[in-house]
């Protein structure tokens, strides 16, 4: 008997907004890389994790969008 599947999130980085500060790679290096001076998620779908929301919230230009795959709810940016 297996437990419920871990929550999945969809991650997008707006490369028009991204300034390549690298803050996201500091918070979630397993998820984000800097490619040609802009952030890029290693995969657009990932297991949920608090470090991803921290990275998105710390982005100085709010270029990271995190959406819950199951509900479609935008988790970041907020406000």
matplotlib code that plots the C-alpha trace (Angstrom):
import matplotlib.pyplot as plt

x = [0.0, 1.5, 0.8, -0.5, 1.7, 3.7, 2.3, 3.6, 4.3, 4.8, 7.6, 8.1, 10.7, 9.8, 13.1, 12.0, 11.8, 14.7, 17.8, 20.0, 20.6, 21.0, 19.0, 16.8, 19.9, 20.9, 17.5, 16.8, 20.0, 18.4, 15.7, 17.2, 20.2, 21.5, 21.7, 23.1, 22.5, 18.9, 17.3, 15.9, 14.2, 15.9, 12.4, 9.1, 7.5, 8.8, 7.8, 6.5, 9.0, 9.3, 12.6, 11.0, 8.5, 11.3, 13.2, 10.2, 9.4, 13.1, 13.3, 13.9, 11.7, 9.1, 10.1, 9.3, 5.8, 4.9, 1.6, 0.0, -0.4, -3.5, -5.5, -4.0, -3.6, -0.8, 1.4, 4.0, 4.3, 1.6, 0.2]
y = [0.0, 3.3, 6.8, 9.7, 11.1, 14.1, 17.4, 18.6, 22.3, 23.9, 26.5, 29.2, 31.9, 35.0, 35.5, 39.0, 40.0, 37.9, 40.0, 36.9, 37.8, 34.2, 34.5, 31.5, 29.3, 30.1, 29.1, 26.1, 25.0, 21.6, 23.4, 26.5, 27.1, 30.3, 29.8, 32.6, 35.1, 34.2, 31.7, 28.5, 25.6, 22.3, 20.9, 22.8, 20.3, 19.4, 18.1, 20.8, 22.2, 25.2, 26.2, 26.8, 29.3, 31.0, 31.3, 32.7, 35.2, 36.3, 37.0, 40.8, 41.2, 38.5, 36.6, 33.1, 31.8, 28.7, 27.0, 23.9, 21.3, 19.8, 22.9, 25.5, 27.9, 30.4, 30.0, 32.7, 35.5, 36.6, 40.1]
z = [0.0, -1.0, 0.3, -1.7, -4.5, -3.6, -4.8, -8.1, -9.1, -12.4, -12.5, -15.1, -15.3, -17.4, -19.2, -20.2, -16.5, -15.1, -14.4, -13.5, -9.9, -9.0, -5.8, -6.9, -7.3, -3.8, -2.3, -4.6, -6.5, -7.2, -9.1, -10.8, -12.9, -14.6, -18.3, -20.5, -17.6, -16.8, -14.5, -15.8, -14.0, -14.6, -15.3, -15.6, -13.3, -9.9, -6.5, -4.2, -1.7, 0.6, -0.9, -4.3, -2.8, -1.0, -4.2, -6.0, -3.2, -3.0, -6.8, -7.0, -10.1, -9.4, -12.6, -11.1, -11.3, -9.3, -10.0, -8.2, -11.0, -9.4, -8.7, -11.0, -8.0, -8.5, -5.4, -6.3, -6.9, -4.5, -3.9]

ax = plt.figure().add_subplot(projection="3d")
ax.plot(x, y, z, "-o")
ax.set_aspect("equal")
plt.show()
